[in-house]
Amino acid sequence: MSLYVILMGIQGAGKGLQAKRIEEHFGIPQVSTGDLFRAMRTRTDDLARKVQQIMAAGQLVDDDTTNAIVVDRLAQADAARGVILDGYPRNQVQAAFLEAHLAEKGARVNSVLLLELDLFTAFKRAFGRVSAADGGSYNYYYNADGVDFKWTQDPAGQFPPRLEATVAGGGESLKRRPDDASADAIIKRIDTYLETTQPLISYFEARDIVRRINADQSIDSVWTDIKRALEYR
Ligand code: AMP
């Protein structure tokens, strides 16, 4: 029996962490189209260059290219028993293509896991997040013990104050992901997610395969709910 799972959820919902657990528990690999496109960075052919330009402009790669890269990935040996799809499908054309492709293999999308998180929490998880060189992760709103956070005013008063973080007592300065440091950019990502995914949710709801998971719980509790949703589908 194969298992094809689509993982959907707003940034900050914990998709990456949960995908790792699904991978380990069910023995199927995570396939992220964003990762596949980023991996093309080292290539210099025309297609790879075109994809890099599109990504740098924050646009979506065209459906034909995206579908082709997914077909290629699904044909690899480690994907023979299914995959966890992350970042794909992103629209209804891709969703219909995927369904047709799986039907040809005698398979289908078994489950769409929707990790639900309210928008303000999603914003705070991204905006408040800082990390240390050793991979340690802290958050201004949720996990600030041992970290000094400071708002630094722009001397020219042109830009909003910047959030800076250091390990308490004058230690290491902690890093924010560049795409998390701007409130505008985070809101834009949230808007894009809402615009593109809402129609997809209705699309899959018509097939009765959407499972809603409350992502505003501990990592372990979210995992318990996911496991249950996949085991009793
Ligand atoms: P992600 O890591 O999923 O946010 O993807 C990063 C970038 O890769 C996106 O901004 C798009 O340019 C491209 N991309 C990833 N997945 C898709 C997709 N399913 N359709 C079109 N473009 C995609």
Boltz pocket constraint, residues with backbone or C-beta under 6 A from the ligand:
constraints:
  - pocket:
      binder: B
      contacts: [[A, 33], [A, 34], [A, 35], [A, 37], [A, 51], [A, 54], [A, 55], [A, 58], [A, 59], [A, 60], [A, 61], [A, 62], [A, 66], [A, 86], [A, 87], [A, 88], [A, 89], [A, 90], [A, 94]]
      max_distance: 6.0
